[in-house]
Amino acid sequence: MAQILNPGFPGSQKATRPHMEPRSPSPAAISSVERKFHVLVGVTGSVAALKLPLLVSKLLDIPGAEIGEEDANHATVRKRENLMGALCIRSPELLLEVTVVTTERAKHFYSPQDVPVTLYSDADEWEMWKRRSDPVLHIDLRRWADLMLVAPLDANTLGKVASGICDNLLTCVIRAWDLSKPLLFCPAMNTAMWKHPLTAQQVGQLKAFGYMEIPCVSKKLVCGDQGLGAMAEVETIVDKVKEVLFQHGGVQQS
């Protein structure tokens, strides 16, 4: 697999019109022992989207990374003016940045104020693009990210991705995804949906693309049914992300 540590993005020229072309940072900006790893989290309209704030928090707590004093003081209120205004977690080994892409239906299940990183949705794609010279958000997101994690991946978006449909910001990012970079997905749906023959076909198609499944689990679902279909536990998801980070030299195994 290709090296996936991304040099990062520049700051904005204006708050309403970010400069979105990638550039290499100056040697003074990043020390020889500090590396960046960009995690893009996709969230879809499963009730498991309730866990988004916890998931982001746990990603930012990955061993080997500490929130700096300034970041801790402003984590819940700061939204930077550059494209990837993600909360940065700094340590001598790692600079971990997390950004979230949400579908419209997913917004029903969480409050943006509870998510301490930048959130992008469909409206941002269109607001940033006015003419041919303007940036295309889904392309810049896929360039920025070193790893993508879709959690939860609902039945609707699973079907779209397996079929190549790209009708919102999240599915456009996935359709344009660089297959040399890891993409992890966490299915989450009702047991009856999970048992439908189409689901196995569609999950198999995603795995054929090289995407990594973090399997759903069996439990009592919000609807009251008992069975497979619940999103994997947050701890399981974070452990898988840490495993991928370790494989690419991002963090030490604990």
Secondary structure, DSSP 4 states (H G I P E B T S, - for coil): ------------SSSSS------PPPTTTS-TT-EEEEEEEEE-SSGGGGGHHHHHHHHHT-TT-B--HHHHHHTTT---SSTT-PEEEE-SSEEEEEEEEE-TGGGGGS-GGG--S-EE-HHHHHHH-SSTTS--HHHHHHHH-SEEEEEEE-HHHHHHHHHT---SHHHHHHHT--TTS-EEEEE---HHHHHSHHHHHHHHHHHHTT-EE---EEEE-TTS-EEEEEPPPHHHHHHHHHHHHHHTTSS---
